[in-house]
Amino acid sequence: MLKGIDVSNWQRRVDWRAHAERGVAFAFAKATEGDTFVDPWFERNWEGMRENWIVRGAYHFARPGGKNPEEQAMHFLKAVRRACAASGRPGLRHGDLLALDLETNDRRRPHEVARFARRWCAAVIERTGVRPFVYTHYTFAMQGHCDGLEVLPLWIAAPSYPKGDPVVPEPWETWTIHQYANSPIDRNVFDGTRGELVRYGKRRRRPAARRRARDRRADR
């Protein structure tokens, strides 16, 4: 299993070289929250992961009670694009991972939260071609907040279960990443190879691109 971590502004400066030397193969860094907050350490973390050959991921902390999901998705992608440009290359690199942190309902009903999450993920897929991971925990998912998200890879927060052996909540049948510890830093495992993990960051042809390609063929 590949070892990973996830970080946010709570960790402040992260020594990515040290983590890489200890065998960390992948990581997620918080990029945004809601519709206004940008993690002040995100760009540094994004570049630090790349410099140390760590498969890098960015996550958005969802605020279902804020602006609509499409606006939150655009806020997230703008921060990611800015971080990519700061590292000298516009746009996502092949293998860059994206994720939605879905763990608060902001006093919205479960079906409203699930609809918010589906729309956020659809907006990200439409604009990047990358299917995001969904980070959540068992109780939150079992309450119905994640209905309809089973087509996306599950990043399950389950620190009370053995590494690589979490209980999987509905609507999923299996997990992809397990966050098995959260002290002194969040630690994760992926049950696969680096190549298999990178494929989750593969940019698929987006629907609009497929339509354009189909139209070009029809014009011939």
Number of C-alpha atoms within 10 A of each C-alpha: 14 16 18 24 19 20 22 20 16 10 11 14 12 16 11 20 15 11 19 17 10 10 12 22 24 25 25 26 25 27 31 26 20 21 21 12 14 20 18 14 19 24 22 16 29 25 17 18 24 15 12 17 14 22 21 26 24 25 27 27 21 25 23 25 16 14 12 15 25 18 16 25 24 16 20 27 24 15 19 25 16 14 22 18 14 14 16 9 12 13 15 20 14 13 20 22 26 28 26 24 19 22 22 16 17 12 10 15 13 18 15 17 25 22 18 22 26 17 16 23 24 19 19 23 20 17 16 20 18 26 22 25 25 26 22 22 21 16 12 16 23 15 14 18 26 27 19 16 20 14 10 16 19 25 25 25 24 22 18 12 14 12 16 18 11 20 18 20 21 18 17 17 10 16 18 17 26 27 26 21 19 15 8 7 12 18 21 28 23 21 15 12 11 16 10 12 21 16 14 19 24 18 19 15 15 14 13 11 13 12 12 11 11 11 11 10 9 8 6 5
